[in-house]
């Protein structure tokens, strides 16, 4: 069995593969961004909790002795 292709077929296949590669790249970037955003949100929550604890230790005057 032999398959015949012409230049137009090759160009179409290249275009489709390039489009698919770009789509995959965007999906990977979005996934990485979501994961990074989640880590940043977790770090933000820990930081706020630490600030709240420090404020509680410092008391109403704002200092701890």
PDB file of N, CA, C, O and CB in Angstrom:
ATOM      1  N   UNK A   1       0.850  -1.179   0.000  1.00  0.00           N
ATOM      2  CA  UNK A   1       0.000   0.000   0.000  1.00  0.00           C
ATOM      3  C   UNK A   1       0.889   1.234   0.000  1.00  0.00           C
ATOM      4  O   UNK A   1       1.829   1.354   0.787  1.00  0.00           O
ATOM      5  CB  UNK A   1      -0.964   0.003   1.222  1.00  0.00           C
ATOM      6  N   UNK A   2       0.569   2.128  -0.889  1.00  0.00           N
ATOM      7  CA  UNK A   2       1.349   3.347  -0.994  1.00  0.00           C
ATOM      8  C   UNK A   2       0.402   4.535  -0.906  1.00  0.00           C
ATOM      9  O   UNK A   2      -0.670   4.541  -1.511  1.00  0.00           O
ATOM     10  CB  UNK A   2       2.169   3.380  -2.313  1.00  0.00           C
ATOM     11  N   UNK A   3       0.812   5.527  -0.150  1.00  0.00           N
ATOM     12  CA  UNK A   3      -0.007   6.716   0.044  1.00  0.00           C
ATOM     13  C   UNK A   3       0.610   7.860  -0.733  1.00  0.00           C
ATOM     14  O   UNK A   3       1.808   8.128  -0.637  1.00  0.00           O
ATOM     15  CB  UNK A   3      -0.139   7.074   1.546  1.00  0.00           C
ATOM     16  N   UNK A   4      -0.224   8.522  -1.496  1.00  0.00           N
ATOM     17  CA  UNK A   4       0.269   9.678  -2.244  1.00  0.00           C
ATOM     18  C   UNK A   4      -0.195  10.950  -1.550  1.00  0.00           C
ATOM     19  O   UNK A   4      -1.368  11.098  -1.208  1.00  0.00           O
ATOM     20  CB  UNK A   4      -0.223   9.644  -3.722  1.00  0.00           C
ATOM     21  N   UNK A   5       0.730  11.848  -1.354  1.00  0.00           N
ATOM     22  CA  UNK A   5       0.405  13.154  -0.778  1.00  0.00           C
ATOM     23  C   UNK A   5       1.035  14.227  -1.641  1.00  0.00           C
ATOM     24  O   UNK A   5       2.078  14.027  -2.264  1.00  0.00           O
ATOM     25  CB  UNK A   5       0.897  13.267   0.699  1.00  0.00           C
ATOM     26  N   UNK A   6       0.379  15.357  -1.661  1.00  0.00           N
ATOM     27  CA  UNK A   6       0.974  16.470  -2.394  1.00  0.00           C
ATOM     28  C   UNK A   6       1.369  17.560  -1.402  1.00  0.00           C
ATOM     29  O   UNK A   6       1.145  17.422  -0.199  1.00  0.00           O
ATOM     30  CB  UNK A   6      -0.010  17.026  -3.469  1.00  0.00           C
ATOM     31  N   UNK A   7       1.938  18.610  -1.895  1.00  0.00           N
ATOM     32  CA  UNK A   7       2.432  19.702  -1.049  1.00  0.00           C
ATOM     33  C   UNK A   7       1.307  20.314  -0.215  1.00  0.00           C
ATOM     34  O   UNK A   7       1.530  20.685   0.937  1.00  0.00           O
ATOM     35  CB  UNK A   7       3.091  20.786  -1.912  1.00  0.00           C
ATOM     36  N   UNK A   8       0.123  20.424  -0.769  1.00  0.00           N
ATOM     37  CA  UNK A   8      -1.010  20.992  -0.030  1.00  0.00           C
ATOM     38  C   UNK A   8      -1.364  20.119   1.171  1.00  0.00           C
ATOM     39  O   UNK A   8      -1.671  20.640   2.243  1.00  0.00           O
ATOM     40  CB  UNK A   8      -2.237  21.145  -0.954  1.00  0.00           C
ATOM     41  N   UNK A   9      -1.325  18.794   1.002  1.00  0.00           N
ATOM     42  CA  UNK A   9      -1.595  17.884   2.119  1.00  0.00           C
ATOM     43  C   UNK A   9      -0.560  18.059   3.229  1.00  0.00           C
ATOM     44  O   UNK A   9      -0.898  18.091   4.412  1.00  0.00           O
ATOM     45  CB  UNK A   9      -1.606  16.424   1.632  1.00  0.00           C
ATOM     46  N   UNK A  10       0.690  18.172   2.829  1.00  0.00           N
ATOM     47  CA  UNK A  10       1.777  18.342   3.796  1.00  0.00           C
ATOM     48  C   UNK A  10       1.605  19.660   4.544  1.00  0.00           C
ATOM     49  O   UNK A  10       1.762  19.704   5.764  1.00  0.00           O
ATOM     50  CB  UNK A  10       3.156  18.298   3.089  1.00  0.00           C
ATOM     51  N   UNK A  11       1.288  20.721   3.834  1.00  0.00           N
ATOM     52  CA  UNK A  11       1.102  22.024   4.472  1.00  0.00           C
ATOM     53  C   UNK A  11      -0.085  22.005   5.429  1.00  0.00           C
ATOM     54  O   UNK A  11      -0.022  22.587   6.512  1.00  0.00           O
ATOM     55  CB  UNK A  11       0.905  23.112   3.415  1.00  0.00           C
ATOM     56  N   UNK A  12      -1.169  21.337   5.031  1.00  0.00           N
ATOM     57  CA  UNK A  12      -2.338  21.227   5.899  1.00  0.00           C
ATOM     58  C   UNK A  12      -1.990  20.471   7.177  1.00  0.00           C
ATOM     59  O   UNK A  12      -2.351  20.898   8.273  1.00  0.00           O
ATOM     60  CB  UNK A  12      -3.491  20.528   5.165  1.00  0.00           C
ATOM     61  N   UNK A  13      -1.297  19.362   7.035  1.00  0.00           N
ATOM     62  CA  UNK A  13      -0.901  18.580   8.207  1.00  0.00           C
ATOM     63  C   UNK A  13       0.027  19.384   9.114  1.00  0.00           C
ATOM     64  O   UNK A  13      -0.123  19.351  10.335  1.00  0.00           O
ATOM     65  CB  UNK A  13      -0.216  17.278   7.774  1.00  0.00           C
ATOM     66  N   UNK A  14       0.977  20.099   8.533  1.00  0.00           N
ATOM     67  CA  UNK A  14       1.874  20.938   9.334  1.00  0.00           C
ATOM     68  C   UNK A  14       1.085  22.009  10.077  1.00  0.00           C
ATOM     69  O   UNK A  14       1.349  22.277  11.249  1.00  0.00           O
ATOM     70  CB  UNK A  14       2.947  21.591   8.442  1.00  0.00           C
ATOM     71  N   UNK A  15       0.131  22.612   9.405  1.00  0.00           N
ATOM     72  CA  UNK A  15      -0.687  23.645  10.031  1.00  0.00           C
ATOM     73  C   UNK A  15      -1.496  23.081  11.196  1.00  0.00           C
ATOM     74  O   UNK A  15      -1.574  23.694  12.260  1.00  0.00           O
ATOM     75  CB  UNK A  15      -1.619  24.276   9.001  1.00  0.00           C
ATOM     76  N   UNK A  16      -2.097  21.911  10.988  1.00  0.00           N
ATOM     77  CA  UNK A  16      -2.875  21.281  12.055  1.00  0.00           C
ATOM     78  C   UNK A  16      -2.004  20.903  13.246  1.00  0.00           C
ATOM     79  O   UNK A  16      -2.385  21.115  14.397  1.00  0.00           O
ATOM     80  CB  UNK A  16      -3.587  20.046  11.525  1.00  0.00           C
ATOM     81  N   UNK A  17      -0.845  20.347  12.963  1.00  0.00           N
ATOM     82  CA  UNK A  17       0.062  19.967  14.051  1.00  0.00           C
ATOM     83  C   UNK A  17       0.569  21.188  14.806  1.00  0.00           C
ATOM     84  O   UNK A  17       0.683  21.158  16.031  1.00  0.00           O
ATOM     85  CB  UNK A  17       1.243  19.168  13.503  1.00  0.00           C
ATOM     86  N   UNK A  18       0.874  22.258  14.086  1.00  0.00           N
ATOM     87  CA  UNK A  18       1.337  23.488  14.734  1.00  0.00           C
ATOM     88  C   UNK A  18       0.234  24.064  15.617  1.00  0.00           C
ATOM     89  O   UNK A  18       0.495  24.498  16.739  1.00  0.00           O
ATOM     90  CB  UNK A  18       1.781  24.529  13.680  1.00  0.00           C
ATOM     91  N   UNK A  19      -0.986  24.068  15.115  1.00  0.00           N
ATOM     92  CA  UNK A  19      -2.114  24.562  15.896  1.00  0.00           C
ATOM     93  C   UNK A  19      -2.310  23.726  17.159  1.00  0.00           C
ATOM     94  O   UNK A  19      -2.552  24.270  18.237  1.00  0.00           O
ATOM     95  CB  UNK A  19      -3.394  24.553  15.052  1.00  0.00           C
ATOM     96  N   UNK A  20      -2.206  22.427  17.026  1.00  0.00           N
ATOM     97  CA  UNK A  20      -2.346  21.534  18.179  1.00  0.00           C
ATOM     98  C   UNK A  20      -1.229  21.780  19.195  1.00  0.00           C
ATOM     99  O   UNK A  20      -1.477  21.785  20.401  1.00  0.00           O
ATOM    100  CB  UNK A  20      -2.335  20.061  17.723  1.00  0.00           C
ATOM    101  N   UNK A  21      -0.016  21.981  18.717  1.00  0.00           N
ATOM    102  CA  UNK A  21       1.113  22.250  19.613  1.00  0.00           C
ATOM    103  C   UNK A  21       0.893  23.546  20.387  1.00  0.00           C
ATOM    104  O   UNK A  21       1.188  23.624  21.580  1.00  0.00           O
ATOM    105  CB  UNK A  21       2.431  22.325  18.817  1.00  0.00           C
ATOM    106  N   UNK A  22       0.380  24.552  19.707  1.00  0.00           N
ATOM    107  CA  UNK A  22       0.107  25.834  20.373  1.00  0.00           C
ATOM    108  C   UNK A  22      -0.985  25.654  21.426  1.00  0.00           C
ATOM    109  O   UNK A  22      -0.876  26.180  22.534  1.00  0.00           O
ATOM    110  CB  UNK A  22      -0.315  26.917  19.337  1.00  0.00           C
ATOM    111  N   UNK A  23      -2.030  24.913  21.083  1.00  0.00           N
ATOM    112  CA  UNK A  23      -3.104  24.648  22.040  1.00  0.00           C
ATOM    113  C   UNK A  23      -2.565  23.925  23.270  1.00  0.00           C
ATOM    114  O   UNK A  23      -2.898  24.288  24.398  1.00  0.00           O
ATOM    115  CB  UNK A  23      -4.218  23.817  21.383  1.00  0.00           C
ATOM    116  N   UNK A  24      -1.753  22.925  23.065  1.00  0.00           N
ATOM    117  CA  UNK A  24      -1.157  22.205  24.196  1.00  0.00           C
ATOM    118  C   UNK A  24      -0.299  23.128  25.047  1.00  0.00           C
ATOM    119  O   UNK A  24      -0.341  23.065  26.275  1.00  0.00           O
ATOM    120  CB  UNK A  24      -0.318  21.028  23.698  1.00  0.00           C
ATOM    121  N   UNK A  25       0.471  23.973  24.402  1.00  0.00           N
ATOM    122  CA  UNK A  25       1.324  24.908  25.123  1.00  0.00           C
ATOM    123  C   UNK A  25       0.493  25.832  26.008  1.00  0.00           C
ATOM    124  O   UNK A  25       0.851  26.086  27.158  1.00  0.00           O
ATOM    125  CB  UNK A  25       2.164  25.730  24.141  1.00  0.00           C
ATOM    126  N   UNK A  26      -0.609  26.330  25.471  1.00  0.00           N
ATOM    127  CA  UNK A  26      -1.485  27.210  26.253  1.00  0.00           C
ATOM    128  C   UNK A  26      -2.111  26.462  27.428  1.00  0.00           C
ATOM    129  O   UNK A  26      -2.203  27.005  28.529  1.00  0.00           O
ATOM    130  CB  UNK A  26      -2.588  27.799  25.359  1.00  0.00           C
ATOM    131  N   UNK A  27      -2.534  25.238  27.204  1.00  0.00           N
ATOM    132  CA  UNK A  27      -3.129  24.443  28.280  1.00  0.00           C
ATOM    133  C   UNK A  27      -2.115  24.160  29.386  1.00  0.00           C
ATOM    134  O   UNK A  27      -2.444  24.229  30.570  1.00  0.00           O
ATOM    135  CB  UNK A  27      -3.680  23.124  27.726  1.00  0.00           C
ATOM    136  N   UNK A  28      -0.898  23.846  29.000  1.00  0.00           N
ATOM    137  CA  UNK A  28       0.157  23.607  29.986  1.00  0.00           C
ATOM    138  C   UNK A  28       0.424  24.882  30.776  1.00  0.00           C
ATOM    139  O   UNK A  28       0.575  24.838  31.997  1.00  0.00           O
ATOM    140  CB  UNK A  28       1.455  23.115  29.297  1.00  0.00           C
ATOM    141  N   UNK A  29       0.483  26.018  30.083  1.00  0.00           N
ATOM    142  CA  UNK A  29       0.727  27.293  30.759  1.00  0.00           C
ATOM    143  C   UNK A  29      -0.399  27.606  31.738  1.00  0.00           C
ATOM    144  O   UNK A  29      -0.138  28.031  32.864  1.00  0.00           O
ATOM    145  CB  UNK A  29       0.870  28.432  29.733  1.00  0.00           C
ATOM    146  N   UNK A  30      -1.651  27.399  31.323  1.00  0.00           N
ATOM    147  CA  UNK A  30      -2.771  27.671  32.218  1.00  0.00           C
ATOM    148  C   UNK A  30      -2.726  26.766  33.437  1.00  0.00           C
ATOM    149  O   UNK A  30      -2.995  27.216  34.551  1.00  0.00           O
ATOM    150  CB  UNK A  30      -4.096  27.495  31.484  1.00  0.00           C
ATOM    151  N   UNK A  31      -2.395  25.512  33.244  1.00  0.00           N
ATOM    152  CA  UNK A  31      -2.312  24.582  34.374  1.00  0.00           C
ATOM    153  C   UNK A  31      -1.209  25.014  35.328  1.00  0.00           C
ATOM    154  O   UNK A  31      -1.393  25.005  36.545  1.00  0.00           O
ATOM    155  CB  UNK A  31      -2.059  23.140  33.881  1.00  0.00           C
ATOM    156  N   UNK A  32      -0.078  25.386  34.780  1.00  0.00           N
ATOM    157  CA  UNK A  32       1.034  25.847  35.614  1.00  0.00           C
ATOM    158  C   UNK A  32       0.645  27.123  36.345  1.00  0.00           C
ATOM    159  O   UNK A  32       0.978  27.299  37.517  1.00  0.00           O
ATOM    160  CB  UNK A  32       2.301  26.081  34.761  1.00  0.00           C
ATOM    161  N   UNK A  33      -0.054  28.005  35.659  1.00  0.00           N
ATOM    162  CA  UNK A  33      -0.468  29.255  36.277  1.00  0.00           C
ATOM    163  C   UNK A  33      -1.445  28.997  37.412  1.00  0.00           C
ATOM    164  O   UNK A  33      -1.334  29.610  38.474  1.00  0.00           O
ATOM    165  CB  UNK A  33      -1.093  30.181  35.241  1.00  0.00           C
ATOM    166  N   UNK A  34      -2.407  28.095  37.200  1.00  0.00           N
ATOM    167  CA  UNK A  34      -3.362  27.763  38.264  1.00  0.00           C
ATOM    168  C   UNK A  34      -2.640  27.187  39.473  1.00  0.00           C
ATOM    169  O   UNK A  34      -2.950  27.544  40.610  1.00  0.00           O
ATOM    170  CB  UNK A  34      -4.418  26.765  37.754  1.00  0.00           C
ATOM    171  N   UNK A  35      -1.683  26.300  39.238  1.00  0.00           N
ATOM    172  CA  UNK A  35      -0.935  25.695  40.336  1.00  0.00           C
ATOM    173  C   UNK A  35      -0.132  26.753  41.080  1.00  0.00           C
ATOM    174  O   UNK A  35      -0.092  26.752  42.311  1.00  0.00           O
ATOM    175  CB  UNK A  35      -0.004  24.589  39.812  1.00  0.00           C
ATOM    176  N   UNK A  36       0.504  27.650  40.348  1.00  0.00           N
ATOM    177  CA  UNK A  36       1.289  28.705  40.974  1.00  0.00           C
ATOM    178  C   UNK A  36       0.385  29.650  41.757  1.00  0.00           C
ATOM    179  O   UNK A  36       0.725  30.067  42.864  1.00  0.00           O
ATOM    180  CB  UNK A  36       2.086  29.483  39.916  1.00  0.00           C
ATOM    181  N   UNK A  37      -0.785  29.990  41.172  1.00  0.00           N
ATOM    182  CA  UNK A  37      -1.726  30.875  41.864  1.00  0.00           C
ATOM    183  C   UNK A  37      -2.191  30.226  43.163  1.00  0.00           C
ATOM    184  O   UNK A  37      -2.313  30.903  44.185  1.00  0.00           O
ATOM    185  CB  UNK A  37      -2.942  31.203  40.958  1.00  0.00           C
ATOM    186  N   UNK A  38      -2.450  28.921  43.132  1.00  0.00           N
ATOM    187  CA  UNK A  38      -2.875  28.208  44.339  1.00  0.00           C
ATOM    188  C   UNK A  38      -1.791  28.281  45.407  1.00  0.00           C
ATOM    189  O   UNK A  38      -2.088  28.522  46.577  1.00  0.00           O
ATOM    190  CB  UNK A  38      -3.207  26.737  44.015  1.00  0.00           C
ATOM    191  N   UNK A  39      -0.545  28.076  45.015  1.00  0.00           N
ATOM    192  CA  UNK A  39       0.562  28.148  45.975  1.00  0.00           C
ATOM    193  C   UNK A  39       0.685  29.556  46.557  1.00  0.00           C
ATOM    194  O   UNK A  39       0.928  29.720  47.752  1.00  0.00           O
ATOM    195  CB  UNK A  39       1.887  27.735  45.303  1.00  0.00           C
ATOM    196  N   UNK A  40       0.516  30.573  45.702  1.00  0.00           N
ATOM    197  CA  UNK A  40       0.578  31.946  46.193  1.00  0.00           C
ATOM    198  C   UNK A  40      -0.563  32.236  47.163  1.00  0.00           C
ATOM    199  O   UNK A  40      -0.357  32.906  48.175  1.00  0.00           O
ATOM    200  CB  UNK A  40       0.537  32.930  45.024  1.00  0.00           C
ATOM    201  N   UNK A  41      -1.767  31.739  46.865  1.00  0.00           N
ATOM    202  CA  UNK A  41      -2.901  31.942  47.765  1.00  0.00           C
ATOM    203  C   UNK A  41      -2.670  31.253  49.102  1.00  0.00           C
ATOM    204  O   UNK A  41      -3.016  31.798  50.150  1.00  0.00           O
ATOM    205  CB  UNK A  41      -4.189  31.425  47.126  1.00  0.00           C
ATOM    206  N   UNK A  42      -2.088  30.058  49.073  1.00  0.00           N
ATOM    207  CA  UNK A  42      -1.775  29.354  50.316  1.00  0.00           C
ATOM    208  C   UNK A  42      -0.738  30.129  51.123  1.00  0.00           C
ATOM    209  O   UNK A  42      -0.862  30.256  52.341  1.00  0.00           O
ATOM    210  CB  UNK A  42      -1.266  27.931  50.020  1.00  0.00           C
ATOM    211  N   UNK A  43       0.274  30.640  50.450  1.00  0.00           N
ATOM    212  CA  UNK A  43       1.311  31.422  51.134  1.00  0.00           C
ATOM    213  C   UNK A  43       0.713  32.703  51.719  1.00  0.00           C
ATOM    214  O   UNK A  43       1.068  33.113  52.823  1.00  0.00           O
ATOM    215  CB  UNK A  43       2.467  31.766  50.159  1.00  0.00           C
ATOM    216  N   UNK A  44      -0.195  33.327  50.970  1.00  0.00           N
ATOM    217  CA  UNK A  44      -0.862  34.534  51.460  1.00  0.00           C
ATOM    218  C   UNK A  44      -1.660  34.232  52.728  1.00  0.00           C
ATOM    219  O   UNK A  44      -1.616  35.006  53.684  1.00  0.00           O
ATOM    220  CB  UNK A  44      -1.789  35.117  50.373  1.00  0.00           C
ATOM    221  N   UNK A  45      -2.382  33.124  52.744  1.00  0.00           N
ATOM    222  CA  UNK A  45      -3.167  32.742  53.920  1.00  0.00           C
ATOM    223  C   UNK A  45      -2.264  32.489  55.123  1.00  0.00           C
ATOM    224  O   UNK A  45      -2.585  32.909  56.234  1.00  0.00           O
ATOM    225  CB  UNK A  45      -4.008  31.494  53.620  1.00  0.00           C
ATOM    226  N   UNK A  46      -1.133  31.802  54.913  1.00  0.00           N
ATOM    227  CA  UNK A  46      -0.185  31.565  56.018  1.00  0.00           C
ATOM    228  C   UNK A  46       0.382  32.885  56.541  1.00  0.00           C
ATOM    229  O   UNK A  46       0.526  33.074  57.749  1.00  0.00           O
ATOM    230  CB  UNK A  46       0.970  30.639  55.556  1.00  0.00           C
ATOM    231  N   UNK A  47       0.698  33.784  55.630  1.00  0.00           N
ATOM    232  CA  UNK A  47       1.259  35.074  56.033  1.00  0.00           C
ATOM    233  C   UNK A  47       0.247  35.870  56.847  1.00  0.00           C
ATOM    234  O   UNK A  47       0.595  36.462  57.868  1.00  0.00           O
ATOM    235  CB  UNK A  47       1.700  35.881  54.800  1.00  0.00           C
ATOM    236  N   UNK A  48      -1.014  35.885  56.395  1.00  0.00           N
ATOM    237  CA  UNK A  48      -2.053  36.600  57.146  1.00  0.00           C
ATOM    238  C   UNK A  48      -2.253  35.979  58.523  1.00  0.00           C
ATOM    239  O   UNK A  48      -2.449  36.695  59.505  1.00  0.00           O
ATOM    240  CB  UNK A  48      -3.381  36.594  56.370  1.00  0.00           C
ATOM    241  N   UNK A  49      -2.205  34.651  58.600  1.00  0.00           N
ATOM    242  CA  UNK A  49      -2.355  33.977  59.890  1.00  0.00           C
ATOM    243  C   UNK A  49      -1.208  34.347  60.827  1.00  0.00           C
ATOM    244  O   UNK A  49      -1.427  34.582  62.015  1.00  0.00           O
ATOM    245  CB  UNK A  49      -2.416  32.450  59.699  1.00  0.00           C
ATOM    246  N   UNK A  50       0.005  34.397  60.301  1.00  0.00           N
ATOM    247  CA  UNK A  50       1.154  34.809  61.122  1.00  0.00           C
ATOM    248  C   UNK A  50       1.000  36.248  61.596  1.00  0.00           C
ATOM    249  O   UNK A  50       1.292  36.552  62.752  1.00  0.00           O
ATOM    250  CB  UNK A  50       2.464  34.656  60.332  1.00  0.00           C
ATOM    251  N   UNK A  51       0.546  37.131  60.718  1.00  0.00           N
ATOM    252  CA  UNK A  51       0.332  38.523  61.118  1.00  0.00           C
ATOM    253  C   UNK A  51      -0.716  38.615  62.221  1.00  0.00           C
ATOM    254  O   UNK A  51      -0.540  39.360  63.185  1.00  0.00           O
ATOM    255  CB  UNK A  51      -0.097  39.371  59.911  1.00  0.00           C
ATOM    256  N   UNK A  52      -1.808  37.859  62.085  1.00  0.00           N
ATOM    257  CA  UNK A  52      -2.840  37.854  63.124  1.00  0.00           C
ATOM    258  C   UNK A  52      -2.284  37.360  64.450  1.00  0.00           C
ATOM    259  O   UNK A  52      -2.599  37.921  65.499  1.00  0.00           O
ATOM    260  CB  UNK A  52      -4.022  36.985  62.699  1.00  0.00           C
ATOM    261  N   UNK A  53      -1.456  36.311  64.417  1.00  0.00           N
ATOM    262  CA  UNK A  53      -0.850  35.799  65.648  1.00  0.00           C
ATOM    263  C   UNK A  53       0.086  36.826  66.270  1.00  0.00           C
ATOM    264  O   UNK A  53       0.089  37.013  67.487  1.00  0.00           O
ATOM    265  CB  UNK A  53      -0.089  34.500  65.369  1.00  0.00           C
ATOM    266  N   UNK A  54       0.883  37.495  65.433  1.00  0.00           N
ATOM    267  CA  UNK A  54       1.787  38.523  65.954  1.00  0.00           C
ATOM    268  C   UNK A  54       1.015  39.675  66.575  1.00  0.00           C
ATOM    269  O   UNK A  54       1.409  40.199  67.617  1.00  0.00           O
ATOM    270  CB  UNK A  54       2.696  39.045  64.846  1.00  0.00           C
ATOM    271  N   UNK A  55      -0.078  40.070  65.944  1.00  0.00           N
ATOM    272  CA  UNK A  55      -0.903  41.154  66.506  1.00  0.00           C
ATOM    273  C   UNK A  55      -1.503  40.739  67.844  1.00  0.00           C
ATOM    274  O   UNK A  55      -1.578  41.543  68.774  1.00  0.00           O
ATOM    275  CB  UNK A  55      -2.027  41.548  65.524  1.00  0.00           C
ATOM    276  N   UNK A  56      -1.932  39.478  67.938  1.00  0.00           N
ATOM    277  CA  UNK A  56      -2.502  38.983  69.193  1.00  0.00           C
ATOM    278  C   UNK A  56      -1.447  38.958  70.294  1.00  0.00           C
ATOM    279  O   UNK A  56      -1.737  39.295  71.442  1.00  0.00           O
ATOM    280  CB  UNK A  56      -3.095  37.577  68.997  1.00  0.00           C
ATOM    281  N   UNK A  57      -0.230  38.563  69.948  1.00  0.00           N
ATOM    282  CA  UNK A  57       0.859  38.542  70.929  1.00  0.00           C
ATOM    283  C   UNK A  57       1.204  39.961  71.367  1.00  0.00           C
ATOM    284  O   UNK A  57       1.451  40.213  72.547  1.00  0.00           O
ATOM    285  CB  UNK A  57       2.109  37.844  70.344  1.00  0.00           C
ATOM    286  N   UNK A  58       1.218  40.883  70.411  1.00  0.00           N
ATOM    287  CA  UNK A  58       1.585  42.267  70.705  1.00  0.00           C
ATOM    288  C   UNK A  58       0.544  42.943  71.582  1.00  0.00           C
ATOM    289  O   UNK A  58       0.879  43.851  72.344  1.00  0.00           O
ATOM    290  CB  UNK A  58       1.765  43.053  69.414  1.00  0.00           C
ATOM    291  N   UNK A  59      -0.699  42.524  71.491  1.00  0.00           N
ATOM    292  CA  UNK A  59      -1.745  43.113  72.310  1.00  0.00           C
ATOM    293  C   UNK A  59      -2.251  44.418  71.736  1.00  0.00           C
ATOM    294  O   UNK A  59      -1.864  44.823  70.639  1.00  0.00           O
ATOM    295  CB  UNK A  59      -1.245  43.333  73.708  1.00  0.00           C
ATOM    296  N   UNK A  60      -3.141  45.088  72.504  1.00  0.00           N
ATOM    297  CA  UNK A  60      -3.782  46.307  72.001  1.00  0.00           C
ATOM    298  C   UNK A  60      -2.818  47.473  71.776  1.00  0.00           C
ATOM    299  O   UNK A  60      -3.067  48.322  70.919  1.00  0.00           O
ATOM    300  CB  UNK A  60      -4.849  46.735  72.958  1.00  0.00           C
ATOM    301  N   UNK A  61      -1.737  47.523  72.523  1.00  0.00           N
ATOM    302  CA  UNK A  61      -0.788  48.626  72.369  1.00  0.00           C
ATOM    303  C   UNK A  61       0.107  48.483  71.155  1.00  0.00           C
ATOM    304  O   UNK A  61       0.759  49.445  70.749  1.00  0.00           O
ATOM    305  CB  UNK A  61       0.061  48.739  73.593  1.00  0.00           C
ATOM    306  N   UNK A  62       0.148  47.307  70.575  1.00  0.00           N
ATOM    307  CA  UNK A  62       0.951  47.092  69.384  1.00  0.00           C
ATOM    308  C   UNK A  62       2.369  46.649  69.661  1.00  0.00           C
ATOM    309  O   UNK A  62       3.145  46.447  68.728  1.00  0.00           O
ATOM    310  CB  UNK A  62       0.982  48.323  68.587  1.00  0.00           C
ATOM    311  N   UNK A  63       2.726  46.494  70.933  1.00  0.00           N
ATOM    312  CA  UNK A  63       4.076  46.024  71.247  1.00  0.00           C
ATOM    313  C   UNK A  63       3.981  44.871  72.230  1.00  0.00           C
ATOM    314  O   UNK A  63       3.000  44.746  72.963  1.00  0.00           O
ATOM    315  CB  UNK A  63       4.951  47.172  71.828  1.00  0.00           C
ATOM    316  N   UNK A  64       4.975  44.055  72.241  1.00  0.00           N
ATOM    317  CA  UNK A  64       5.021  42.920  73.158  1.00  0.00           C
ATOM    318  C   UNK A  64       6.271  43.046  74.008  1.00  0.00           C
ATOM    319  O   UNK A  64       7.364  43.273  73.489  1.00  0.00           O
ATOM    320  CB  UNK A  64       5.002  41.562  72.389  1.00  0.00           C
ATOM    321  N   UNK A  65       6.107  42.896  75.335  1.00  0.00           N
ATOM    322  CA  UNK A  65       7.268  43.002  76.217  1.00  0.00           C
ATOM    323  C   UNK A  65       7.358  41.804  77.094  1.00  0.00           C
ATOM    324  O   UNK A  65       8.273  41.705  77.912  1.00  0.00           O
ATOM    325  CB  UNK A  65       7.209  44.258  77.059  1.00  0.00           C
TER     326      UNK A  65
END
